[in-house]
C-alpha cells in the first residue's frame, strides 16, 4: 500500500494544492459563518435523488423563481458549501446544490475509477437534472467540479444553458496540449507503455515514435517542475506520503478517472483566482506559481473562445467567499445574457 500511496501522491500533487487550501479555507469561513448564524437565510430543503443502482445524491433546494441554477461542490465538500452564497440568487433563479457521491449524506460507492470518473460524476448530475425536470439549468461548479461541467458541456451541451467555473477551469476541466496535465499525461504514458508490451512491429514502431516525440518529453517537463518545487521547499515542510485513508482512496479514484476535455460548447463564465501570498505560504510543498495560473487562464480563453474569462488577483481558491460581490456581479450579468429556456424551471 505504501507504493500505491506514493504513486498516487505524485500524481495528485497538482490538484492537492487547491484541495488542501480549499478545505482549510472552508473550515475557516465556516467558523465565520456560524458567528453570523442569526442573520443567515433559512436552510434549504433536502431531497435525495437516485442516480444509479444503490446510489442516491443529496440535493439542496433553496427555492426561488426563474431559470434553475445548480451548484456543484469542490472535492471533499458538500452542497452546504454554498449555504451562505446560493440564496443570493433566489430572486431570479430556482437554486439547488448537489453533494457528489462519496461525500456528506450522499451514497458512498466503493472508491474505484469506474465509480468516480469524470463521465460517471457528470452522468450523476444529468440524472439529477432529469429527475427534477429542470429545463436547461445553469451549472456552477467549484474546483474539481469543473470536470463535471466540461463533461456535460462537451457531450450533453443541449442539457444546459450555461456553465460557470468557480476557479474550476484547470487541466481536469480543459486540456491544453502545450501545458499538459501531470495526471492525464501520466495516464497516457502508462497506457502507451502497457500497449507497447504486446504490440506487433508496426504498432510498436508507431507507439515508440509517439512516446519519444511527445509523451516522454511532456512528462519529463512535469518531473522537472516537481523537482524544482521540492528543491525550493524546506525538508521540514515537505509532505510525507499520504496515509491510505477513505479520503485518500476517493481522491485517487477521482484522479484515475480524469479525462481530456477540449470541446466545451455552451456559453461559459470562467472565474480564475490568483491566490494571496499567505495562502501559498500555508501549503508551500503544494504551491504553484502565478505564472502557471495565468497561463491556464489564457489557455482556457483560447480553447473556449465563447467564454468570458475573469481573473481575480489576490483571491482565494474559494473565490465565491473571498470575492463574493465580484462573483455575484459576474454571475448575474452572465446569466442575464443567456437566451431564455424553452419553459420554466421545474422542481419536485
Kinemage of the C-alpha trace (Angstrom):
@kinemage 1
@onewidth
@group {chain A} dominant
@subgroup {mainchain}
@vectorlist {calphas} color= white
{ca unk a 1} P 0.000 0.000 0.000
{ca unk a 2} L 2.942 2.354 0.579
{ca unk a 3} L 3.912 2.135 -3.095
{ca unk a 4} L 0.356 2.871 -4.172
{ca unk a 5} L 0.181 5.833 -1.829
{ca unk a 6} L 3.441 7.270 -3.109
{ca unk a 7} L 2.435 6.892 -6.746
{ca unk a 8} L -0.951 8.476 -6.242
{ca unk a 9} L 0.524 11.282 -4.181
{ca unk a 10} L 2.862 12.182 -7.019
{ca unk a 11} L 0.010 12.202 -9.494
{ca unk a 12} L -2.264 14.166 -7.165
{ca unk a 13} L 0.253 16.920 -6.406
{ca unk a 14} L -1.118 19.445 -8.884
{ca unk a 15} L -4.667 19.092 -7.536
{ca unk a 16} L -3.883 18.618 -3.855
{ca unk a 17} L -2.521 22.154 -3.658
{ca unk a 18} L -6.015 23.504 -4.311
{ca unk a 19} L -7.957 20.828 -2.424
{ca unk a 20} L -5.891 21.271 0.748
{ca unk a 21} L -6.201 25.041 0.670
{ca unk a 22} L -9.919 24.823 -0.127
{ca unk a 23} L -10.697 22.503 2.787
{ca unk a 24} L -8.723 24.717 5.210
{ca unk a 25} L -10.445 27.857 3.964
{ca unk a 26} L -13.876 26.236 4.065
{ca unk a 27} L -13.310 25.410 7.730
{ca unk a 28} L -12.217 28.983 8.422
{ca unk a 29} L -15.153 30.503 6.549
{ca unk a 30} L -17.479 28.014 8.253
{ca unk a 31} L -16.494 29.331 11.665
{ca unk a 32} L -17.095 32.881 10.440
{ca unk a 33} L -20.496 31.873 9.074
{ca unk a 34} L -21.517 30.286 12.374
{ca unk a 35} L -20.818 33.585 14.128
{ca unk a 36} L -23.343 35.211 11.776
{ca unk a 37} L -25.994 32.498 12.081
{ca unk a 38} L -28.591 34.942 13.405
{ca unk a 39} L -28.641 36.716 10.008
{ca unk a 40} L -28.416 33.592 7.866
{ca unk a 41} L -31.191 32.793 5.359
{ca unk a 42} L -33.495 29.817 6.037
{ca unk a 43} L -31.836 26.446 5.436
{ca unk a 44} L -32.545 24.671 2.150
{ca unk a 45} L -34.888 21.752 1.782
{ca unk a 46} L -33.138 18.420 1.281
{ca unk a 47} L -34.167 15.675 -1.128
{ca unk a 48} L -32.378 12.523 -2.221
{ca unk a 49} L -32.264 11.634 -5.908
{ca unk a 50} L -31.441 8.168 -7.228
{ca unk a 51} L -28.792 8.442 -9.943
{ca unk a 52} L -27.727 4.795 -10.291
{ca unk a 53} L -28.387 1.429 -8.674
{ca unk a 54} L -27.964 1.843 -4.904
{ca unk a 55} L -26.668 5.418 -5.339
{ca unk a 56} L -28.602 8.476 -4.158
{ca unk a 57} L -27.345 12.038 -4.041
{ca unk a 58} L -28.216 14.740 -1.544
{ca unk a 59} L -29.787 17.712 -3.340
{ca unk a 60} L -30.357 21.008 -1.546
{ca unk a 61} L -33.195 23.263 -2.689
{ca unk a 62} L -33.302 26.938 -1.665
{ca unk a 63} L -36.343 27.659 -3.807
{ca unk a 64} L -36.621 30.815 -5.861
{ca unk a 65} L -38.126 31.596 -9.239
{ca unk a 66} L -36.799 31.616 -12.771
{ca unk a 67} L -34.242 29.501 -14.577
{ca unk a 68} L -32.686 26.779 -12.410
{ca unk a 69} L -29.152 27.354 -11.114
{ca unk a 70} L -27.374 24.250 -9.823
{ca unk a 71} L -24.181 24.460 -7.739
{ca unk a 72} L -21.619 21.635 -7.663
{ca unk a 73} L -19.174 21.488 -4.757
{ca unk a 74} L -15.413 21.116 -4.782
{ca unk a 75} L -13.570 17.977 -3.709
{ca unk a 76} L -14.252 16.974 -0.108
{ca unk a 77} L -17.113 19.459 0.254
{ca unk a 78} L -20.894 19.075 0.143
{ca unk a 79} L -23.728 21.148 -1.258
{ca unk a 80} L -23.727 23.023 2.056
{ca unk a 81} L -20.516 24.681 0.845
{ca unk a 82} L -22.924 27.164 -0.771
{ca unk a 83} L -25.245 27.769 2.219
{ca unk a 84} L -24.150 31.385 2.573
{ca unk a 85} L -23.863 32.080 -1.156
{ca unk a 86} L -26.638 30.295 -3.060
{ca unk a 87} L -29.531 32.322 -1.569
{ca unk a 88} L -28.081 35.433 -3.239
{ca unk a 89} L -29.643 34.232 -6.499
{ca unk a 90} L -33.158 33.154 -5.462
{ca unk a 91} L -34.795 36.388 -6.679
{ca unk a 92} L -34.215 35.396 -10.301
{ca unk a 93} L -33.366 31.677 -10.174
{ca unk a 94} L -34.545 28.455 -8.584
{ca unk a 95} L -31.356 27.468 -6.774
{ca unk a 96} L -30.071 23.966 -5.988
{ca unk a 97} L -26.804 22.335 -4.937
{ca unk a 98} L -25.699 18.720 -5.326
{ca unk a 99} L -23.472 16.753 -2.965
{ca unk a 100} L -21.248 14.490 -5.061
{ca unk a 101} L -21.281 10.721 -4.449
{ca unk a 102} L -18.776 9.685 -1.801
{ca unk a 103} L -19.319 12.746 0.410
{ca unk a 104} L -21.710 14.103 3.005
{ca unk a 105} L -25.125 12.483 3.073
{ca unk a 106} L -24.857 11.117 -0.479
{ca unk a 107} L -24.240 7.424 -1.117
{ca unk a 108} L -20.655 6.229 -0.942
{ca unk a 109} L -19.900 3.597 -3.604
{ca unk a 110} L -16.536 1.839 -3.423
{ca unk a 111} L -13.662 4.147 -4.476
{ca unk a 112} L -12.935 2.805 -7.957
{ca unk a 113} L -12.186 4.700 -11.133
{ca unk a 114} L -15.435 3.429 -12.654
{ca unk a 115} L -17.443 4.878 -9.771
{ca unk a 116} L -15.701 8.264 -9.706
{ca unk a 117} L -14.624 9.002 -13.274
{ca unk a 118} L -15.429 12.403 -14.755
{ca unk a 119} L -18.055 10.874 -17.023
{ca unk a 120} L -19.698 8.940 -14.161
{ca unk a 121} L -19.861 12.056 -11.984
{ca unk a 122} L -21.166 14.075 -14.915
{ca unk a 123} L -23.858 11.475 -15.575
{ca unk a 124} L -24.901 11.786 -11.926
{ca unk a 125} L -25.526 15.500 -12.464
{ca unk a 126} L -27.528 14.759 -15.616
{ca unk a 127} L -29.597 12.215 -13.670
{ca unk a 128} L -30.476 14.875 -11.077
{ca unk a 129} L -31.397 17.353 -13.825
{ca unk a 130} L -33.685 14.731 -15.350
{ca unk a 131} L -35.233 13.605 -12.065
{ca unk a 132} L -36.068 17.176 -11.035
{ca unk a 133} L -37.252 18.013 -14.567
{ca unk a 134} L -35.021 21.052 -14.821
{ca unk a 135} L -35.178 22.801 -18.176
{ca unk a 136} L -31.615 23.588 -19.297
{ca unk a 137} L -30.297 24.918 -15.981
{ca unk a 138} L -27.112 26.884 -15.448
{ca unk a 139} L -24.454 24.758 -13.722
{ca unk a 140} L -21.922 26.456 -11.439
{ca unk a 141} L -19.059 24.290 -10.213
{ca unk a 142} L -16.237 24.965 -7.764
{ca unk a 143} L -12.738 23.484 -8.104
{ca unk a 144} L -12.722 19.827 -9.254
{ca unk a 145} L -16.403 20.171 -10.246
{ca unk a 146} L -15.033 21.761 -13.402
{ca unk a 147} L -14.618 18.268 -14.817
{ca unk a 148} L -18.355 17.586 -14.422
{ca unk a 149} L -19.135 20.893 -16.113
{ca unk a 150} L -16.808 20.087 -19.007
{ca unk a 151} L -18.133 16.552 -19.436
{ca unk a 152} L -21.675 17.881 -19.760
{ca unk a 153} L -20.575 20.853 -21.863
{ca unk a 154} L -18.681 18.565 -24.250
{ca unk a 155} L -21.111 15.657 -24.550
{ca unk a 156} L -24.545 16.948 -23.466
{ca unk a 157} L -24.465 20.672 -24.193
{ca unk a 158} L -28.183 20.668 -25.026
{ca unk a 159} L -29.000 19.885 -21.388
{ca unk a 160} L -27.714 23.207 -20.006
{ca unk a 161} L -27.992 26.919 -20.732
{ca unk a 162} L -24.557 27.852 -19.460
{ca unk a 163} L -21.607 26.827 -17.315
{ca unk a 164} L -19.910 28.809 -14.524
{ca unk a 165} L -16.407 27.701 -13.493
{ca unk a 166} L -15.577 28.966 -9.984
{ca unk a 167} L -11.785 28.594 -10.017
{ca unk a 168} L -12.536 25.333 -11.785
{ca unk a 169} L -11.090 25.754 -15.284
{ca unk a 170} L -7.811 23.923 -14.810
{ca unk a 171} L -6.405 20.882 -16.619
{ca unk a 172} L -9.051 18.495 -15.276
{ca unk a 173} L -11.655 20.713 -16.990
{ca unk a 174} L -9.787 21.861 -20.092
{ca unk a 175} L -6.755 20.064 -21.516
{ca unk a 176} L -4.267 22.241 -23.359
{ca unk a 177} L -1.523 20.175 -25.078
{ca unk a 178} L 1.010 22.976 -24.655
{ca unk a 179} L 0.598 22.962 -20.866
{ca unk a 180} L -0.386 19.341 -20.397
{ca unk a 181} L -1.642 17.809 -17.174
{ca unk a 182} L 0.525 15.822 -14.803
{ca unk a 183} L -2.345 13.459 -14.023
{ca unk a 184} L -3.690 12.969 -17.555
{ca unk a 185} L -0.231 12.795 -19.133
{ca unk a 186} L 0.699 10.152 -16.567
{ca unk a 187} L -2.361 8.143 -17.646
{ca unk a 188} L -1.433 8.449 -21.332
{ca unk a 189} L 2.175 7.479 -20.726
{ca unk a 190} L 1.281 4.389 -18.699
{ca unk a 191} L -1.342 3.320 -21.238
{ca unk a 192} L 1.082 3.513 -24.141
{ca unk a 193} L 3.826 1.718 -22.235
{ca unk a 194} L 1.366 -1.083 -21.406
{ca unk a 195} L 0.254 -1.314 -25.051
{ca unk a 196} L 3.866 -1.466 -26.175
{ca unk a 197} L 4.461 -4.718 -24.305
{ca unk a 198} L 2.124 -6.722 -26.541
{ca unk a 199} L 2.288 -4.689 -29.740
{ca unk a 200} L 3.284 -6.080 -33.106
{ca unk a 201} L 6.155 -4.497 -35.066
{ca unk a 202} L 4.003 -1.942 -36.879
{ca unk a 203} L 2.112 -0.759 -33.802
{ca unk a 204} L 5.282 -0.813 -31.706
{ca unk a 205} L 7.036 1.456 -34.195
{ca unk a 206} L 4.185 3.971 -34.012
{ca unk a 207} L 3.956 3.826 -30.213
{ca unk a 208} L 7.710 4.268 -29.759
{ca unk a 209} L 7.691 7.317 -32.026
{ca unk a 210} L 4.797 8.887 -30.087
{ca unk a 211} L 6.473 8.112 -26.766
{ca unk a 212} L 9.826 9.572 -27.760
{ca unk a 213} L 8.477 12.612 -29.569
{ca unk a 214} L 5.588 13.597 -27.313
{ca unk a 215} L 4.719 11.624 -24.200
{ca unk a 216} L 8.123 11.203 -22.552
{ca unk a 217} L 9.317 14.805 -23.180
{ca unk a 218} L 5.997 16.130 -21.886
{ca unk a 219} L 6.147 14.060 -18.732
{ca unk a 220} L 9.813 14.908 -18.225
{ca unk a 221} L 8.749 18.554 -18.022
{ca unk a 222} L 6.307 17.715 -15.224
{ca unk a 223} L 9.038 15.848 -13.349
{ca unk a 224} L 11.467 18.760 -13.667
{ca unk a 225} L 8.820 21.190 -12.376
{ca unk a 226} L 8.148 18.889 -9.437
{ca unk a 227} L 11.884 18.581 -8.763
{ca unk a 228} L 12.250 22.373 -8.733
{ca unk a 229} L 9.362 22.706 -6.265
{ca unk a 230} L 10.940 20.126 -3.958
{ca unk a 231} L 14.286 21.902 -4.071
{ca unk a 232} L 12.626 25.180 -3.075
{ca unk a 233} L 10.758 23.595 -0.144
{ca unk a 234} L 12.482 23.125 3.237
{ca unk a 235} L 12.711 19.450 4.135
{ca unk a 236} L 10.812 20.052 7.372
{ca unk a 237} L 7.794 21.312 5.419
{ca unk a 238} L 7.583 18.620 2.745
{ca unk a 239} L 4.545 16.398 2.822
{ca unk a 240} L 5.147 12.786 3.773
{ca unk a 241} L 3.438 10.066 1.706
{ca unk a 242} L -0.305 10.305 2.175
{ca unk a 243} L -1.844 7.758 4.556
{ca unk a 244} L -4.267 5.360 2.891
{ca unk a 245} L -7.488 6.794 4.310
{ca unk a 246} L -11.008 6.721 2.805
{ca unk a 247} L -10.493 10.345 1.693
{ca unk a 248} L -7.209 9.403 0.015
{ca unk a 249} L -8.824 6.487 -1.823
{ca unk a 250} L -11.618 8.748 -3.082
{ca unk a 251} L -9.069 11.255 -4.363
{ca unk a 252} L -7.086 8.505 -6.078
{ca unk a 253} L -10.250 7.164 -7.761
{ca unk a 254} L -11.175 10.651 -8.970
{ca unk a 255} L -7.657 11.311 -10.283
{ca unk a 256} L -7.588 7.952 -12.067
{ca unk a 257} L -10.883 8.892 -13.700
{ca unk a 258} L -9.847 12.270 -15.105
{ca unk a 259} L -10.475 12.785 -18.805
{ca unk a 260} L -9.406 15.172 -21.552
{ca unk a 261} L -11.896 17.919 -22.404
{ca unk a 262} L -11.236 20.418 -25.174
{ca unk a 263} L -14.570 20.974 -26.949
{ca unk a 264} L -16.776 22.813 -24.461
{ca unk a 265} L -19.813 24.104 -26.334
{ca unk a 266} L -22.252 26.085 -24.108
{ca unk a 267} L -21.857 29.716 -23.022
{ca unk a 268} L -19.239 29.877 -20.272
{ca unk a 269} L -18.190 32.156 -17.436
{ca unk a 270} L -14.805 31.113 -16.023
{ca unk a 271} L -13.503 32.884 -12.920
{ca unk a 272} L -9.859 32.248 -12.056
{ca unk a 273} L -8.482 33.122 -8.625
{ca unk a 274} L -4.825 34.022 -8.237
{ca unk a 275} L -4.101 33.121 -4.587
{ca unk a 276} L -2.839 35.509 -1.984
{ca unk a 277} L 0.766 35.126 -0.903
{ca unk a 278} L -0.201 33.953 2.593
{ca unk a 279} L -2.399 31.241 1.074
{ca unk a 280} L 0.604 29.929 -0.867
{ca unk a 281} L 2.804 30.018 2.202
{ca unk a 282} L 0.244 27.973 4.130
{ca unk a 283} L 0.986 24.979 1.886
{ca unk a 284} L 4.493 25.559 0.489
{ca unk a 285} L 5.006 21.978 -0.648
{ca unk a 286} L 1.942 22.058 -2.876
{ca unk a 287} L 2.204 25.603 -4.170
{ca unk a 288} L 2.017 26.729 -7.759
{ca unk a 289} L 3.311 29.834 -9.486
{ca unk a 290} L 1.249 32.844 -10.504
{ca unk a 291} L 2.639 32.337 -13.991
{ca unk a 292} L 1.098 28.848 -14.143
{ca unk a 293} L -2.365 30.072 -13.188
{ca unk a 294} L -2.312 32.965 -15.638
{ca unk a 295} L -1.132 30.527 -18.325
{ca unk a 296} L -4.008 28.154 -17.587
{ca unk a 297} L -6.499 31.033 -17.726
{ca unk a 298} L -5.102 32.151 -21.096
{ca unk a 299} L -5.223 28.576 -22.407
{ca unk a 300} L -8.862 28.268 -21.332
{ca unk a 301} L -9.761 31.512 -23.084
{ca unk a 302} L -8.022 30.419 -26.290
{ca unk a 303} L -9.561 26.947 -26.255
{ca unk a 304} L -13.065 28.055 -25.239
{ca unk a 305} L -13.406 31.241 -27.303
{ca unk a 306} L -17.026 31.914 -26.341
{ca unk a 307} L -16.074 32.063 -22.650
{ca unk a 308} L -15.923 35.178 -20.552
{ca unk a 309} L -12.755 34.680 -18.509
{ca unk a 310} L -12.355 36.765 -15.357
{ca unk a 311} L -9.057 36.777 -13.441
{ca unk a 312} L -9.186 37.920 -9.807
{ca unk a 313} L -5.708 38.593 -8.390
{ca unk a 314} L -5.143 38.020 -4.665
{ca unk a 315} L -8.309 35.948 -4.404
{ca unk a 316} L -8.814 32.685 -2.560
{ca unk a 317} L -9.430 29.368 -4.287
{ca unk a 318} L -12.837 29.503 -2.537
{ca unk a 319} L -13.417 32.557 -4.673
{ca unk a 320} L -17.160 32.858 -4.062
{ca unk a 321} L -16.327 33.584 -0.406
{ca unk a 322} L -13.188 35.690 -0.714
{ca unk a 323} L -14.642 37.808 -3.558
{ca unk a 324} L -18.365 37.344 -3.044
{ca unk a 325} L -19.593 40.633 -4.515
{ca unk a 326} L -17.485 40.307 -7.669
{ca unk a 327} L -18.566 36.719 -8.274
{ca unk a 328} L -22.257 37.549 -7.756
{ca unk a 329} L -21.967 40.501 -10.140
{ca unk a 330} L -20.265 38.435 -12.835
{ca unk a 331} L -22.698 35.529 -12.475
{ca unk a 332} L -25.771 37.743 -12.607
{ca unk a 333} L -24.506 39.570 -15.687
{ca unk a 334} L -23.623 36.287 -17.399
{ca unk a 335} L -26.953 34.632 -16.660
{ca unk a 336} L -28.935 37.711 -17.686
{ca unk a 337} L -27.406 37.476 -21.177
{ca unk a 338} L -28.356 33.832 -21.709
{ca unk a 339} L -31.248 33.013 -24.069
{ca unk a 340} L -34.422 32.072 -22.281
{ca unk a 341} L -35.049 28.367 -21.792
{ca unk a 342} L -37.995 26.840 -23.615
{ca unk a 343} L -40.049 26.640 -20.445
{ca unk a 344} L -39.961 27.493 -16.742
{ca unk a 345} L -37.639 25.585 -14.452
{ca unk a 346} L -39.480 22.914 -12.536
{ca unk a 347} L -38.705 21.059 -9.356
{ca unk a 348} L -40.160 18.197 -7.448
